[in-house]
């Protein structure tokens, strides 16, 4: 890659890393905040409602703004706004109402990243799939690092320190932004077949597929720690024996979950290289075809076989993201890439969030074992959308 492209990736990868950390500091502090505020856990969870809602719903408006004013300006606003709101959360940690306001602002400004950052990569990095792979790796690193980082800072200095630390991490993004190209380069390079067609119907079909993928992703990630805690008792007893009875089932389950998300980084890099070498639509199909049987098999196993199946499931579910993001770039004109990614993330984060209620209903009425088969059914529908996409489009070379 050229120096200019590497500088763009430096900023966008750090931005992706921080977007996930910004959203995942709060869940790691729910129990400490409940104790400190004298509130029930459900009440504390409600404090973050607007943060998560605004994170998803603002994606399209931010994408339109990035198309108009450029990704670099929007990312500067992202880092400054997220830092100020993190500082507000630290200062107002003892006031549920003001803390909710600060977290809402954190979700609002963090919603800038995906449409602005991914749009910037798709418009100015020649090897789009590889750029998306590197970007996805850092997003997964944020997923895995946030609980551990927050837990350590909270253990040493308390919840307030966690948000002061988060403010500093967001301000660090401005330093990376200084290394970015002075001006965005929107000169049209020679497009690949299908890249500039802006075909409306294929993009709508792709949106439907991505919405189902959002259900599979959110449902799988939200249930994974609890699933391991209930279904990996032999692993827990073995590790607890080795540690001298110092571990809890929750610590073991969350550690396994973090390890699987780290493996997802390898999946994302693999997906990026596959997208460069093979035809995009068929690669997208192949990754999801592996996900389906794995989702159904998970319900029959526990302990180490369950860990192995979960590794396969999330390797391919997360690994397909660079392929999917490259397809978005292929089916929209470059001048609308930020808005296209904004539309994607409204559906994947917004509609996908319904998976949380779906998972809870399935667990309450039929048992936790049926959660992953239900996600497998969503993936079946997704595969149907991909086949429809293939039938409606001409060959796209990656």
C-alpha positions in Angstrom: 0.0 0.0 0.0 1.1 3.6 -0.6 2.0 5.8 2.4 -1.2 7.8 2.0 -3.3 4.6 2.3 -1.4 3.4 5.3 -2.0 6.7 7.0 -5.7 6.4 6.3 -5.8 2.9 7.8 -3.9 4.1 10.9 -6.7 6.5 11.7 -9.6 4.3 10.6 -8.3 1.2 12.4 -7.9 3.1 15.7 -11.3 4.7 15.2 -12.9 1.3 14.8 -11.0 0.0 17.8 -12.3 2.9 19.9 -15.9 2.7 18.6 -16.3 -0.7 20.1 -14.5 0.2 23.3 -16.7 3.2 23.7 -19.8 1.0 23.6 -18.4 -1.8 25.8 -17.0 0.0 28.8 -20.5 0.4 30.3 -21.5 -3.3 30.4 -18.3 -4.1 32.3 -19.3 -1.5 34.9 -23.0 -2.5 35.4 -22.5 -4.4 38.7 -20.0 -1.8 40.2 -22.4 1.0 39.3 -25.4 -0.9 40.7 -23.6 -1.1 44.0 -22.3 2.5 44.0 -25.7 4.0 43.0 -27.8 1.8 45.1 -29.9 0.7 42.1 -31.1 -2.7 40.7 -29.1 -4.1 37.8 -32.1 -3.7 35.4 -32.3 0.0 36.3 -28.6 0.5 35.7 -28.8 -1.2 32.3 -31.6 1.3 31.4 -29.1 4.2 31.8 -27.4 3.1 28.6 -30.5 2.8 26.4 -30.1 6.0 24.5 -26.4 5.4 24.0 -27.0 2.2 22.1 -30.0 3.6 20.3 -28.2 6.7 19.0 -25.1 4.6 18.1 -27.2 2.8 15.5 -29.9 5.3 14.4 -27.5 8.1 13.6 -25.4 6.1 11.2 -27.2 7.3 8.0 -27.3 11.0 9.0 -23.5 10.8 9.8 -22.9 9.1 6.5 -24.7 11.8 4.6 -22.6 14.4 6.5 -19.4 12.6 5.6 -20.4 12.5 1.9 -20.8 16.3 2.1 -18.0 17.4 4.4 -15.5 14.6 4.2 -14.5 11.7 6.5 -11.5 13.5 8.2 -13.7 16.3 9.5 -16.3 13.9 10.8 -13.7 11.7 12.5 -12.2 14.8 14.2 -15.7 15.5 15.6 -16.0 11.8 16.6 -12.8 11.8 18.7 -13.5 15.2 20.3 -17.1 14.5 21.0 -16.5 11.0 22.4 -13.7 12.3 24.6 -15.9 15.1 26.1 -18.8 12.8 26.7 -16.5 10.3 28.4 -15.2 13.1 30.6 -18.8 14.0 31.4 -19.6 10.4 32.3 -16.6 10.4 34.7 -17.6 13.6 36.3 -21.3 12.7 36.6 -20.7 9.0 37.6 -22.8 9.5 40.8 -25.9 11.0 39.0 -28.0 8.5 37.0 -29.7 11.2 35.0 -26.6 13.1 34.0 -24.6 9.9 33.4 -27.4 8.8 31.0 -27.0 12.1 29.2 -23.3 11.7 28.9 -23.6 8.2 27.6 -26.2 9.2 25.1 -23.7 11.7 23.7 -21.0 9.0 23.6 -23.3 6.9 21.5 -24.2 9.8 19.3 -20.6 10.7 18.5 -19.4 7.1 18.3 -22.1 6.5 15.6 -19.9 8.6 13.3 -17.2 6.0 12.9 -18.7 3.2 10.7 -20.1 5.3 7.9 -17.2 7.8 7.9 -14.4 5.3 8.5 -15.5 2.5 6.1 -16.5 5.0 3.5 -13.0 6.6 3.6 -11.4 3.2 3.1 -13.7 2.2 0.3 -13.0 5.5 -1.6 -9.3 5.9 -1.2 -7.7 2.5 -0.5 -7.0 0.6 -3.7 -7.0 -2.9 -2.1 -10.4 -2.3 -0.5 -10.9 -5.9 0.8 -7.5 -6.0 2.6 -8.2 -2.5 4.0 -11.5 -3.7 5.4 -9.8 -6.8 6.8 -7.3 -4.8 8.8 -10.1 -2.5 9.9 -12.1 -5.4 11.1 -9.2 -6.9 13.0 -8.9 -3.7 15.1 -12.7 -3.7 15.7 -12.4 -7.3 17.0 -9.5 -6.2 19.2 -11.7 -3.5 20.7 -14.4 -6.1 21.4 -11.9 -8.3 23.2 -10.0 -5.5 25.0 -12.8 -3.5 26.4 -14.0 -5.8 29.2 -10.4 -6.6 30.3 -9.3 -3.0 30.2 -12.3 -1.7 32.0 -12.2 -4.5 34.6 -8.5 -3.7 35.5 -9.0 0.1 35.7 -12.2 -0.4 37.8 -10.4 -2.9 40.1 -7.5 -0.4 40.7 -9.3 2.9 40.8 -13.1 2.5 40.4 -15.7 3.3 37.7 -14.9 7.0 37.5 -11.3 6.3 36.5 -12.6 4.0 33.7 -14.3 6.9 32.0 -11.4 9.3 32.6 -9.2 6.7 30.9 -11.7 6.3 28.1 -11.6 10.1 27.5 -7.8 9.9 27.2 -8.0 7.1 24.7 -10.4 9.1 22.5 -8.2 12.1 22.6 -5.3 10.0 21.4 -7.3 9.5 18.2 -6.7 13.2 17.3 -2.9 12.5 17.4 -3.4 9.7 14.8 -5.7 12.0 12.8 -2.8 14.5 12.5 -0.8 11.8 10.5 -3.7 11.4 8.0 -3.6 13.0 4.5 -4.1 16.8 4.6 -6.9 16.6 2.1 -9.2 13.8 1.0 -8.5 12.6 -2.6 -11.8 12.0 -4.4 -10.3 11.7 -7.9 -11.9 8.8 -9.7 -9.7 5.8 -10.2 -10.5 3.2 -12.8 -13.3 1.2 -11.3 -13.7 -2.6 -11.3 -16.6 -4.1 -13.1 -19.8 -3.3 -11.2 -18.1 -0.9 -8.8 -19.8 2.3 -10.2 -23.0 0.8 -11.4 -24.9 1.8 -8.3 -27.5 -0.9 -9.0 -30.5 -0.2 -6.7 -32.1 -3.6 -6.5 -28.9 -5.6 -5.8 -28.1 -3.1 -3.0 -31.6 -3.6 -1.5 -31.1 -7.4 -1.6 -27.7 -6.9 0.0 -29.2 -4.8 2.7 -31.7 -7.6 3.5 -28.9 -10.0 3.8 -26.9 -7.7 6.0 -29.9 -7.2 8.3 -30.2 -11.0 8.8 -26.5 -11.1 9.4 -26.9 -8.4 12.1 -29.4 -10.6 13.9 -26.9 -13.6 13.8 -24.1 -11.4 14.9 -25.8 -9.6 17.8 -27.7 -12.7 19.0 -24.5 -14.8 19.0 -22.3 -12.2 20.8 -24.9 -11.3 23.4 -25.6 -14.9 24.4 -22.0 -16.3 24.2 -20.7 -15.6 27.7 -23.8 -16.9 29.4 -23.9 -19.9 27.1 -20.4 -20.9 28.1 -21.1 -20.3 31.7 -23.9 -22.8 31.7 -22.5 -25.3 29.2 -18.8 -25.5 30.1 -18.9 -26.8 33.6 -16.2 -29.4 33.1 -13.8 -26.8 31.8 -14.6 -24.5 34.7 -14.0 -27.3 37.3 -10.7 -28.3 35.6 -9.3 -24.8 35.5 -10.6 -23.9 38.9 -8.8 -27.0 40.3 -5.5 -25.9 38.6 -5.9 -22.4 40.1 -6.6 -23.5 43.6 -10.3 -22.7 43.6 -9.7 -19.0 42.8 -11.8 -18.7 39.6 -15.5 -18.2 39.0 -17.6 -19.6 36.3 -18.2 -16.1 34.9 -14.4 -15.4 34.7 -13.8 -18.6 32.8 -16.8 -18.0 30.4 -15.8 -14.4 29.6 -12.2 -15.4 29.1 -13.2 -18.1 26.6 -15.5 -15.6 24.9 -12.7 -13.0 24.6 -10.4 -15.7 23.1 -13.0 -16.5 20.5 -13.3 -12.8 19.5 -9.5 -12.7 19.2 -9.7 -15.6 16.9 -12.2 -13.6 14.9 -9.4 -11.2 14.1 -7.7 -14.1 12.1 -11.1 -14.7 10.5 -11.4 -11.1 9.3 -7.9 -11.1 7.8 -8.7 -14.4 6.1 -11.9 -12.9 4.7 -10.1 -9.9 3.4 -7.6 -12.1 1.5 -10.3 -14.4 0.2 -12.2 -11.3 -1.1 -9.0 -10.2 -3.0 -8.5 -13.6 -4.6 -12.0 -15.0 -5.3 -15.3 -13.7 -6.6 -17.0 -11.6 -3.9 -20.5 -12.9 -4.0 -19.5 -16.6 -4.0 -17.0 -16.0 -1.2 -19.8 -14.3 0.8 -22.0 -17.3 0.2 -19.3 -19.8 1.2 -18.6 -18.2 4.5 -22.3 -18.2 5.5 -22.7 -21.8 4.3 -20.2 -22.9 7.0 -22.0 -20.8 9.7 -25.3 -22.6 9.2 -24.5 -26.3 10.2 -22.2 -25.0 13.0 -25.1 -23.1 14.5 -27.3 -26.2 14.6 -24.5 -28.4 15.9 -23.7 -26.1 18.8 -26.9 -27.0 20.6 -25.8 -30.7 20.9 -22.5 -30.2 22.6 -20.8 -28.7 25.7 -17.3 -28.0 27.1 -14.4 -28.5 24.7 -16.5 -29.6 21.6 -18.7 -26.6 22.2 -15.6 -24.3 22.3 -14.4 -25.8 19.0 -17.7 -25.3 17.3 -18.0 -21.7 18.6 -14.5 -21.0 17.2 -15.6 -22.2 13.8 -18.9 -20.3 14.0 -17.4 -16.9 14.9 -14.4 -17.4 12.6 -16.7 -17.4 9.6 -19.4 -15.1 10.9 -16.9 -12.4 11.7 -14.6 -13.3 8.8 -17.2 -12.5 6.2 -17.3 -8.8 7.2 -14.5 -7.6 4.9 -16.3 -9.4 2.0 -19.6 -7.8 2.9 -18.2 -4.4 3.2 -16.4 -4.7 -0.1 -19.7 -5.7 -1.7 -21.3 -2.5 -0.4 -18.6 -0.5 -2.1 -19.2 -2.4 -5.4 -22.9 -1.8 -5.5 -22.9 2.0 -4.7 -21.3 5.0 -6.5 -18.2 6.1 -4.7 -19.7 9.6 -4.0 -22.4 7.9 -1.9 -20.2 5.3 0.0 -20.5 7.0 3.4 -24.3 7.1 3.1 -24.4 3.5 1.9 -22.4 2.3 5.0 -24.7 4.5 7.2 -27.7 2.6 5.7 -26.0 -0.7 6.4 -25.3 0.0 10.0 -28.8 1.4 10.8 -30.1 -2.1 9.7 -27.4 -4.2 11.3 -27.1 -2.3 14.6 -30.8 -1.2 14.7 -32.8 -4.2 13.4 -30.0 -6.5 14.6 -30.6 -5.3 18.2 -34.0 -7.0 18.1 -32.0 -10.2 18.4 -31.4 -9.4 22.1 -35.2 -9.6 22.8 -35.4 -12.7 20.5 -32.7 -14.5 22.4 -34.3 -13.7 25.7 -37.7 -15.0 24.5 -36.2 -18.2 23.2 -34.2 -18.8 26.4 -37.2 -18.2 28.6 -39.7 -20.3 26.7 -37.7 -23.1 25.1 -34.2 -23.1 26.7 -30.8 -21.7 25.9 -29.9 -24.7 23.7 -32.3 -23.5 21.0 -30.8 -20.0 20.6 -28.1 -20.9 18.1 -30.4 -23.1 16.0 -32.7 -20.0 15.8 -29.7 -17.9 14.6 -29.0 -20.7 12.1 -32.5 -20.2 10.7 -31.7 -16.5 10.3 -28.5 -17.5 8.4 -30.6 -19.7 6.1 -32.6 -16.7 5.1 -29.4 -14.8 4.6 -28.1 -17.5 2.2 -31.4 -17.2 0.3 -30.8 -13.5 -0.1 -27.2 -14.1 -1.3 -28.4 -16.6 -3.9 -31.0 -14.0 -5.1 -28.2 -11.4 -5.3 -26.1 -13.7 -7.4 -29.0 -14.4 -9.7 -29.7 -10.7 -10.2 -26.2 -9.5 -10.9 -23.5 -10.0 -13.4 -20.1 -11.4 -12.4 -18.1 -9.0 -10.2 -14.3 -9.6 -10.2 -12.6 -9.0 -6.9 
